[in-house]
Amino acid sequence: MKTKTLLGGLLASLMIMSGAGFAQGPVRVEVYKSAYCGCCGKWVEHLRKNGFDVVTKDVDNVPAAREALGMPDQYGSCHTAKVGSYSVEGHVPADDIRRLLSESPKAIGLATPGMPQGSPGMETSTPQPYETLLVGLDGSAAVFARH
């Protein structure tokens, strides 16, 4: 009887420490992108390699998809995505998305405006420093992470 209790407690501890229960699957990400953009596909690969369940939707008008997800155009990039209740704009690293979901701030979501060299999907031999922004419900932004 003590063995069952010990194993049950150990299993519960592992589920809590993992940040997700074993019954939960990967987090779903819906990516809205142009069919002709290669770096968008590389960002999708980055997310998949990092355990996300990614569904892509090729669209003719990425800015319209961005607007539909509530992300202000000033934070625009070449693709936009929906993760849970959040919008994710541009080449945001998978770790930043995990942190967003873990912290659950009241916000529109995350943005990496433009297409910074060295961000996921934009890897080059000369990366540049860039920031991931947390976009608030009022459209203002604050630095969420520096890379």
N, C-alpha and C positions, 0 to 999 in steps of 0.2 A: 504494500500500500504506500509506503514512504517513497518507493522508487517512482510510482506513477505521479505522486505529488511533486517530486523533485523534477521529473521530466516535463510535467505540465508547466511548472514555474519557469524552467529554462526556456521552453518554447515561447512562452509569453514574453519573457525578457528579450529574446532574440527578435521577436516581431516588433517590439517597441524600439529597440536599438536600431533596427534597420530603417526606421522611419516610415515603413509601410508593411502592412500585413502580407503574408505569403499568398493570400487569396487575391490580392490586388494585382492587376496586370500593369504593363507599362503605361505611362501617361501619354494620352493622345494629343498630337499636334496637327492642326489643319493648316497647311501652307498654301497661300494664294500667290502664284508667281506667273511670269511669262514662260511660255513653252520654249523660248529661244535663249534663255539666260543660263549660262553654264555655272556661274557662281552660286545661283540659287540651288541647283542640284547638288553642288558640293556642300552647301550648308545643310541640306536635307540628309546627306550621307553622314555628316558630323553628328546630327541629332540621333540618327539611327544607331550609329556606333556607340552612342552614349545612352542607349536603352529606351529611347522614346519611340512610340508607335506613330509614325508620320504618314499622313495622307496628303497627297499633293493635288491641288486643283489649279490647272492652267487657266488663266483669265486673260482677257484682252486689255483690261483696264485695272492695273494694280492700284492706282490712286483711289479708284472707286471702292475697291475691296478694303483698302486701308480706312477710308471714311466709314464704311459700313461697320467696321470693327471698333470705331470710335477713336482711332489714333489720329491726332492732329497731323496735317500734311507737313508741317515744318520739321518733323522727325523722320521723314520719309527715306526709304531705301528702295532696293529693287524687288523686295518681296515682303509680305506681311503674313502673320500667322495668328491663330487662335489657340490658346492653351488654357483649358478650363474657362474661367470667366475673364481671362486676361488677353490683351493684344500684345503681340511680340513683333517688333518692326526691325527688319534688317538682320545683320550677321551677329546676333546675340549668342554668346557662348552657352553651351548646355548647362554648365555649372551655375550661371547666372539665372537661368530659367528654374533650375532646381531650388535655388535659394529663394527666388520669388514665390514659388509654390509653398515652400516651407514656412516663410515668414508671413505670407498672406496679407500684404499691406492693402489698404484701400487705395486703389490706383487703377488707371487704365491699363498699364502694363509697362513693358520695357522697350527701349529703342536703342539701337546703335545706328545713328543717322549716317547717311551716305554709304560708302563702301570702303571702310578703312583697310588698308593693306595690313595683313597679319591677322585679321579677324577670321573666325571659322568660315571657310569657303573662299577666302581671299588671301590664302597663304602665299607669301612671296619670300624671296631671299632678303628683302629689305622691309621688314615689318615696321609699322609706325605705332606709337602709343595711341590708344583710343579709349573711350569711355562708354559704358553702358549706362543709360539714363533711366531712372524711374519716372514715368510720366504720371503725374497726379490727376485726380478727377477733374481739376480745374484747367488742365492742359499745361500746367507748369512742369518743369523737370528739375530733378536733382541727380547728382552723380550717385549711381548705385554701385558701380565697380569700375576700377581702372585696370587696364591691361597694357 
